[in-house]
Amino acid sequence: MNILEIIAKKRDNKTLSKEEIDFFIEQYCNGNITDYQAAALIMAIYINGMNEEETTNLTMSMAHSGEMLDLSVFGKNVVDKHSTGGVGDKITLILMPIIASLGIPVAKMSGRGLGFTGGTIDKLESIPGYNTSVEIDEFIQNVKNIGISVIGQTMNLAPADKKIYALRDTIACTDSIPLIASSIMSKKIAAGANKIILDVTCGSGAFMQNKEDAVKLSETMNKIGKLSNRETICVITNMDEPLGYAVGNNIEVIEAIKALKGDMPEDVKEVILELGAYMIKLAGLGDNIEENKNKILEKIENKEAYQKLIQLVENQGGDISYIENTEKFPKAKFKIPVISDKDGFVESLNARKVGEISGALGAGRLRKEDKIDQSVGVMLCKKISDRVEVGETLAYVYANNEELGNKASKNLKETYKIANNVVPKPKMILDIVK
Ligand code: URA
């Protein structure tokens, strides 16, 4: 078997065998297949797709490329959560402390930004001292001690995904159903949970641009879940405009902290309640979704979820004075307002464009070795359906370079579409696929 034959087979739209997929994953991980050969194969998969069997084989091969965690010490229902990615998506930062405060163990491995989407780990690293790369033993011990640990994919868990994920980001191969499904499910399977909730984002700021594709991705992941004995529920959520108001890194962390203190944007709250309620159900702590939502609201109200965040940050070496006083986070040098020159109602605010604008300011990376600028990004003031008057501020651009900031401000203004008529608030939960 050799990699040239495998690339040629997929290039010619033929089906890869389990042996060929295993060969590719093994040899790519141990360095015998180069990045350019892997890039050629990934591009061929992107263009020609994979059938269900190939996607499952790819997932299992990636899951077994490193260690497989056993979390059964935490009970018979161990729940995990993952998002297919979005813009302004700070759900993990808010939801995981809530879930842990309900007594459900949280052992969460999160990712970095991919394409125009942000990543939880890049955001968490804006908290000084927070260590996202801990060893497996310490990760498990953290969960035993305080009920929660959130770390990056730095351990030897699904290393094949880590390599392929970074590669896809640099060769325009992010929005592919077999590649997303295998990336997410391999990590989740290796990370040891047996109940998985998936936030499948849908819209301009997501890899799945329409509901049909989001359902297809959900069904693919559910099927892989079933074949690997993991109960999986997909919640399809709206990502046509950014989630919440902040898009960047430390500004999203600040928004998440405020949310746990009780000041949560409505769209974020809708997603938190739905995902959280299904997580509680999967954990075996209640089948009634509405009652579960109330349990979550109570944990926010009595500040137990906020206290859990403090515990999490402290336990992973982070400086909690930043959580207690968010004014301490470094601010960008320039805060440039984006002013409306129209009266009306915000009709659309393309989330992908906002993600790209934020990325161009330095909040994301173009190459895998690029450094993130933690303080830059976009703070929205107006969202879809909001009333706007001439001269009002639509958003602020946070920049450390004035020229880039002015360019971002101009682009952001063009991204806001203002209508004369009233525009309804977007529905956040589009479907539940079980
Ligand atoms: N999140 C992942 O972990 N992988 C993807 O491919 C997309 C989103």
Residues whose N, C-alpha, C, O or C-beta is under 5 A from the ligand:
A	BS01	URA	S83 T84 G85 G111 T174 L179 I180 S183 I184
